[in-house]
Amino acid sequence: MLEKKANLKSGKVGSALIMTVVLTVLLAIVAVMFVMVARMDSASTSNIVDSKTLDNAAKSIIEIIGKELVLDTPGVANQEYQDYPDVNDAWLANIEPYTTDGTNYYWRQISDVTGYLKDRTFQTRDVLVRPSGSTVVKDYPKIEIVETTGLLEDTIDNANADADGDGIADSKWIELAGINSSKGKKVFAAIRLIDNCAMVNVNTAYKFDANTTVSGDRFRVDGTSQLQINLNGLLKTGDDIDRFHKARGGSDATDDSDGWDNYDNLVSWKYDSPPSSSFSYLPFDISDELELRYRYCIDGRFASRLEADANIPATLRGRGTKDFGNLYDTNPDKLTDWQDRITKPDDTYSDRRHLLTTYSFDRLIDPNGEKMFYVRSANSDENKAQLLYDKLVDAIDKDLPSADQDRLKEDLAQITANMVDQSDNDAIISIVDDKNGNRLYGTERPYIYISEIARNFKRGIDIFGNSVVFRSYAIELFREFETPDGNDIFEPWTLEITNPGISSIVIDSNDFQSRGGQFYVKIFENQNNWLVDTSLGNQVRYTNTPNNGAKNVDPDVKFLLAMVLGYDSNSNPIWADKYEFYISENDRSSVQNASRTNHPAGLLECGGCSSGGLPIGNYDPLLFPSRTYYWKVVGWDTATDVNRASNVYSFTTWDSKPEDVNQIGPATFSDNTFKISLYRPVQGVALPGILVDEVNLPRWITDYNDPNGGGDGIRTFQRNLEPGFRVKRIWDRVGDPAISCNTCLTLGRWNGYVVIYNNPIQPWHHNFTNAGDAAMLFAKKNIYLEDSSREIVPADTEADVRFDMDNPSMQNVFKYITAMMSPYDANETRVRGRININTAPAFVISQLPWVSKANRKDLKIADAIVAYRDKTKVGSSPDYSGLLGRKNITDIDDIYESPGFRSVGELLSVINKSGNDKYNIRYCGMDNQPQYGFPDLQFDAWSMDDGTTDDLEEQELIFARISDLATVRSDTFTAYILVRVGVNGPQKRFIAILDRTGVKQPTDKIKVEAFQQVPAAR
C-alpha cells in the first residue's frame, strides 16, 4: 500500500508540471502574438508613412520643376528664348535617342532637374541607352551605392534608371536633398521631362496634300492652320485619317473650307470652354493624354476614347494586341527591338505613341514675354511702326561691330515701316526714325509708276504762215492692283514736269477707277490740232484683260490668255493650244455651268501667235457699255484631250470713255523738258510730298532736231513693266526705231518694251499669309527716292534690296512677329498644336507643310533641320558638326554655332551651298525653273507661275509656309517621376502634365494639368 500511494503521489506532480509548461507556452504564444500584432501595426504605419513620403517627394519634384519652368519663361528672368535640351535647359530631355553607327544609341540629353547630376559631374549628355552590364531596366532596378562614401555611383556614359517605366534606361538616379523617410532613410528619384510640343497634336493636326493644283485648295496648303500639319503622315497602313477626323469631329468634321474653318475656330482655338453645342465636335481630352504618355510607348489597362473610338488601332499599337502593355524589360533582345520601333518610322512595328499628344501649347510671345506683333493686323496707328521698330532693334546681336549694327538698324527701320504698311488697311505711309538719326518711309499702297512717255511731232504752217513743229505729248501711269477690283481710294498725288520750270498736275484715284483701275493716260495736245493733226488721244486703248471685279472697263477689251494645264514628268508646264471662251451677262452660276452664253463657245486656234514660244488664245467679244459680264475660259491640249477651266470672273464696262485730253500751252513741254516726277502726300511732309518715281527724258522725245529719233511722227519712251523689272526703272533709251520699240505705242495697255535682264526683283505687294512672308520685304533699299543711296538701280540683285535672309540678326526678327491670332481674343497668346523644331524628331518635323513635299517618307529637309539643330550629321544630310560646321556648310558669316534654333527664322540657314539641294529649305528656289503653283500662293491664274525663276520668294517658300506652325519653345511638358525610399525600399511612379501658359512674372505658378500615380504594367 505504501508503494501504491507513492506511485499515486508521483503522478500528481507530473500533471502539474505539464500544466505549467502548457500555460507557459500559451503565455509565450500570446506574448508573441502581441509582439507580432505590434510589429504589424508598426509595419503598416511605416508603409503608410513611406507611401506619404513618396507622394510628398513626387510633389516636391513637381515644385522644383515648376520653379525651373517659371524662370525659363521669356520675360521673367532674362533666360534664353528657346527651349532646347542643352546646358541652358538641363531639365529637358530628348524625346528620342540618336545613333551614329546603327548599333549604339544615345540620349543627347537626360534630365537634371535639381542640379544633382551637374554638381556631382555625372554625365548627362550623349548618354548610352544601354545600362552598364545589361540592355534593359527592370521595373524595380537596383540602386548602386559607393560603399566607402554612401553616395550614388555614377554610371558615367550609361543611363541606369527608367523614369518613364517602359523598361529602357532613360535617366540617372539622384538623391533628393532634404527629404528623408520617417526612419531617416534617403529618398532617391529618377526624373524625365519631355516637351509635348515635340509631338503632333491629334486634336489640331489633320492632313496635307502637296500635289493639289486647285487654286481653291490654298486653305489646305498655305501654312495658316494647324490642320495642315500632316497627322495623316503618322498613321500606319490600314488606318484612315478621315474616319479619325470624324471620331473627333462627328458629322460636322467636313473636308471643305467651311469645315476646316469651323473646326479651327471651335476646337483648335477654343481653350477654356467646350466647343459650341450646335456642333458635334468632341476633341480628345486629358484622359487620352495620360493614356498616350503612360510608360512612354507602353499602353495601360485603361482603353481611352482615342484608342477605342478613333479608328487608328494600327498606329497606336505597334506590334498589335499581342504586345499590348508588355514592358521592354523581359528579354535581352528587347533593347534592339525598342531602338528600331522608336527611331525608325518605316519599321513594320514602329511606335507612334510618343509622337502624338492631345495637349500641347506654346505662346505667341517675344523675348520680353509680350505678345508678338500681328503682321496681318489691319488696324491703323501712326505710332505702330515706331513702337515695333524699338522692339526689333533688340534682334541685332550686340557682339557685332558697331558699323554692322548701324547698318542693320537702318535696314530694320525700313523693314518695320514696310511691314506695317503691308499689313494695315490705310494708304498712310508709316514713318520710322532709326537709331542713327535717319528717317525711313514705308512702301504703302497704292503702287504707281510712270510707265510711258509718248509724243507726236509734225512740221506744218501756223495761222501766221510760219513753219513750226506741232507737238502733242502723253504721260502714262501704271498702277498695281492692291484690291481685287482696283477701286480703293487714295489722296491726290502730284505729277511734275520739269521744263526747267515746273508744271504740276494732280492725279487722284478716280483717274484710275474711271478707266478700269490699272492705267491712266494724260494727253497734252497741241491747241492748234485743227491746223495740223498731232492727236494722241485716239491712240489710247484701255484693253488689257480686266482684273476680276474691275469697274469702268473699256467695252473694246481684248482677252489675251496663256494657260497651263499641268506639268509633265520633268515638272515642265503643259500649255493649252486651244481655248473655249464663255462670257455672259447672266449670273455667275450660268457661266460656270456654261449653260447660257451671249457668245457661243468657240474653239480658238492659236493662229501662229505666241509670246516667248507659248500658245496664246485671243478673244475680242462684242460688249456693250454699262453692263456687268461674267466670263471663264477652258484651255485644251488637243493631243491628249486634257483641259482645265478657269474660275468665273466678272467686270463692268464703262458708260462712256473718259476724257484723256488736256489743251495746253507751250510752257508744259519744250525742247528743254528733261524730267518727269511723281510725288505722293505724306503726313508731316510739305507738299508735294515725297518723291516716289522719276524719269529723265531722252532728248529725242522732246527735241524735234535730235539725230537719235527726232523728226515727224509718233515716238514713245517706255518702261519695262515686267513684274521682275518694274522697280528697277529700266527704260528703252536706245531711240533707234530700227532696233528699239519707240514706235510701238501702247498707251493705256501693257508696254511693248520687254527686255529680259538678269537679277529680277519682283515687287511683293500682297497681304501677309505667314510671318515668313516678311522675308520678301524691301530692306536695304527703297522704291522711294528720298535718299539716292537707298534707290533701287538696274544692277541691284535681290540680296541688295530685300530682307537679308542669311543674316542671323535679321533671322531673330521672327521672335517678334506672327501671322496667327485667336479669332476670339486679340490679346490671347496661347496657341495649340504647333511643333517645336528644337525638340521634335525628324519624322514629326517632316509633317509640317511642304517639308516632305508629296512623299511623307522623304525626310531630307527634316533630316537637314535636325542635323543643323544638333550640329551633327543625319543620314546623308550635310555635316554641321565641328566648331565651324554651320559656317562651312552654309557659308554664312556670323552664323550662330551653338546647337539649337534661337528663332524660327534660323530655319533660313538650313542650306547646303555645295551639296544636295534636297537637303535645303530653299529647295523651291534652286531648281532652275519657275515654281508652278503651290507652295507659291501668288501665281498667275493662267500660267500658274509668277514669271520669275528661283527668286528669293521661291527660295523662302517652304520657310514661309511653316513659319507660323513651327516654334522654338514650348509651354507644356510631361514629367515622368520614379521615387524610392532607401536603396531597396518601396517605390512609386508618377506622371504629370505641366502647363506654364499662365506664367508672366516670377511669382506666377505653373498649372499642373494632371498628376497621378502610374499603375502597374499589364
Secondary structure, DSSP 8 states (H G I E B T S, - for coil): -HHHHHHHHHHHHHHHHHHHHHHHHHHHHHHHHHHHHHHHHHHHHHHHHHHHHHHHHHHHHHHHHHHHHHHTSTTTS---SS--SSGGGTT---SS-EESSSS-EEEEE---SSSHHHHTT---EEEESS-TT-SS--SS----B-TTT-SB---TTB--B-SSSSSS--B--EEEEEEE-TTS-EEEEEEEEEEGGGSEETTT-----TT---GGGHHHHSS--GGGS-GGGG--TT--HHHHHHHHHGGG--SSHHHHHHHIIIIIT--SS---TTS------HHHHHHHHTTTT---SS--HHHHHSS-HHHHHTT-GGGTT--S-S-TTHHHHHHHHHH-TTSTT---GGGEES--EEE-B-TTSSB-EETT-----TTHHHHHHHHHGGGS-TTS-HHHHHHHHHHHHHHHHHHHHHHSSS----EEE-TTS-EEE---S--EEEEEEEEEEEEEE-TTS-EEEEEEEEEEEEE--SSTTS------EEEEEESSSEEEEEE-HHHHHTTTSSEEEEEEEETTTTTS----GGG----S---TTEEEE-TT--EEE--EEEE-TTS-EEE-SEEEEEEESS-HHHHHTT---SS---EEE-TT-EETTEE-EEE-----TT-EEEEEEEEEETTTTEEEE---EEEEE-SS----EEEE-TTSS-TT--EEEEEE--TTS-TT-EEEEEEE--GGGT-TT-TTT-SSEEEEEEB---TTTGGGT-B-----TTTSSTT---TTS--S-----SS------S--SSGGGGGGSB-SSBSS-SSGGGB--TT--HHHHB--TT-HHHHGGGGSEES---SS-TT--EEES-EETTT--HHHHTTSTTTSTT-TT--HHHHHHHHHHHTS--TTS----STTHHHHHH--TT---SSS-SSGGGGGG---TTS-GGG-TTGGGSSSS---STT-SS--TTTSS-S-SS-HHHHTHHHHHHTTTEES--SEEEEEEEEEETTTS-EEEEEEEEE-TT--STT---EEEEEEE-----
